[in-house]
């Protein structure tokens, strides 16, 4: 299928994927045997790309191709397939900072908008694991470490200004993917829009209140301005429980096609939002699962809130450690503080803590915005949509809307991650009429 930027672009299927991989020696060698011995299956469950698992006698790999449209909708929603190049570039850049948390990038074919990465054998998507009632010990610590390494490592704290500017300029061209986030999170859901979805008619009054809530709309617009103007670090851009996989002793982050430079709190807040969404959705997944005053949390719910706190505290510890040991950038240059003994200097420690306090405030706001858009918007998570009973689903989603508003409008009232946990528990326990 031709596209304006690549007239020779064509969509591959299982058979043509096999033929293509056979032409790339390093990929063919990874699989072993020959094309007749390879098994190719389409495994994608995301919204925008095609994803294939390719297995051979010696190994396996994952092949992704970006069509010139949003896969979940089709040709009625055109989308530049050049997003695959940004995904491959972001994968390599983040692998420089945190290689243990990413699939190895193996190959990129710009003429086909196709990339090949390590196949994550024995891994499962975190969202599927949580919705099945499972968990993985250390997940919060892993993701806190990943976020600290990738966000610090692509910031002005770690990079010389010239290198950072070059990277920013490179990712500024990921215009269409950034526009999707700009509109879906901060604009579309606050007005009538053809792609918006919610549990109707149960949530109709809630959606009307949301759109007439001036304080909420202003808070969302203020946050959108931060997303548009602050270039703190290279973001994953769509970090949630569906873009992370876990296996035995392993946590891997995938699907970087929304990568861009932006405020650090965006990635952190997005992931926290999905952990909180799953926490609230758990009540709707159990028979008679209307949460209310006096209803005890399940062990799964307690683990989720512990993960939220573990993630943030690990992020802070690792970020401060990197700042002490790897501050090679032009922001807060180490040459200005030669006499400071790291944490023993109270003034320097206070300044670093204030920096992270600002990141936390952004995290709280972005967490609230992401929580709201996953109730009223195009990309609603299966955490909610798989709840068959509309009444129970609406109860859980209504609490998510209230939580999102509390975090987005009352950001200043949340000064530590424990405040987020307390607010989440309070809103779950309160009985709220429709």
Secondary structure, DSSP 8 states (H G I E B T S, - for coil): ---SS-TT-----HHHHHHHHHT-HHHHHHH-S-GGG-EEEE---SSS-EEEEEE-SS-EEEEEE--SEETTTEEEEE--TTHHHHHHHHHHHHHHHHGGGB--EEEEETTTTEEEEE--TT-EEHHHHHHTT---TTHHHHHHHHHHHHHHHTSTTTS-HHHHHHHHHHHTT-HHHHHHHHHHHHTGGGS--TT----TTTTHHHHHHHHH-HHHHHHHHHHHHHHHH---EEE-SS-SGGGEEEETTEEEE---TT-EEE-HHHHHHHHHHHHHHHHHHHHHTSTT----TT----HHHHHHHHHHHHHHHHHHHHHHHHHHH---SSTT-GGGGTT--GGG-HHHHHHHHHHHHHHHHHHHHHHHHHHHHTTSSS---HHHHT---HHHHHHHHHHHHHHHHHHHHSGGG--SHHHHHHHHHHHHHS----
